């Protein structure tokens, strides 16, 4: 059974992030994720709030693309990247979370695509081995370069799947963001069904605009039925920017998503 989780970083913005867990739970959701994987203190507080509210922390961002001295497409960053993943997976596990997101960073000017791709594969192999020893999973995220992330290195779902296959570790999987890949390519249902074994996590938002799922050109109820039929039983993360009041938005989203089951 697919479990929906909520990114707390973009909702209830008038409330400190560590205090948003109870508000999400009050809207009927029992799983969350956060971008704050680099903040041990914040993760500890979020984990405590999760325990008090009966909510599970299911994903954190481990490496963000704005850290040029740490991103995995630069070969000179290899040891720093691996050490960072080692530390931050410990933070995540202490907070009860067993998977985290890896982003690639911006393409490096005057450096070949193949050199950057090779560095990424090497980094994922090394970090993935460490993650596997802890029963932790790394999810590699391609992003759209047409609207939100111009210059980002990895924006193609097929190339992303090829990299996951080349790494060849069960501890390294693809984060498939339906919003981002909806901008970059069509035929999403077929891609997901043909590559479901490579996908470790999903993200979703309305397209265009990255807002509520029920205001989207993507029929999420149809797509969720197909994802579930393909055998996926992991988490489906809602990473969107609400146009409505956060509470009303989540409550309407819960009603919308109930209809696919």
C-alpha positions, 0 to 999 in steps of 0.5 A: 500500500502506498503511503502519502507523506508531506514535506513540512518545509513548504506548509504552515510557514507561520509556525516554526518547522519543528512544530509543524508535525502536529498540524500535519497529523491533524489534517490526517497524514501520518508521514512527513519528510523534510529538507533539513537533513543537514541540521542535527538539532532540528532533526532531533526536535522533529523526531521528538515531535513525530513520536509525540504525534504518532508520525513517521519521518520517512525522508530527508535531504542529505546533500543539496545542490548549492554545496559546490564543495560537496556535490557528487559530480565533482570528482575532487569532492569524492571523499568529502561527499562520502564522509558527509553522507556517512555523517548525515545518514547517522543523523537521519537514522537517529531521527528514525529515518531510513532514506535520504535524497541526493542531488547532483548540483549544477553542471560544471562549466568547462568540464565534460558531461562524461567526466561529471557522470563518471564522478557521480557513479563513483560517488554513489557506489562509495556512498551507497556501500556505506548506506547499505551497511546501515540499512539506509537508502539513498535516492538520487533526484533528477530535477527540471531545468526548464522552469525551476533549476536551470543548469542542474546536472541531471534532468533526464529520467532515462539517464537517471535510470541508467545511472542507477543500473550502473551503480547496481546497489539496492541501497541507491535508487531513483527519486522520481518527481512527477512534477519535475519529470512532467516538465522534462518529458511525457509518457510518465506512466510507461516510464514509471511502470517500466522502471518501478524496481529502480524507484525508491521514492516519489515526489508530486506537485501540481503542474504547472506551478508546483501547487496543489495536486487537485489543480494539475494537468496531471491526473494523480488519481489515475497515476497513483492507481497505476503506480500501485498496480505496478507493485510500488508500496513505498512513500509518495511525497507531496512536495508542493507550494500551497495556494490555499491556507495550509490546513485547508489545502491538506484537508482537500488533498486528503479527500482528493487522494482518498478517491484513488484507493 
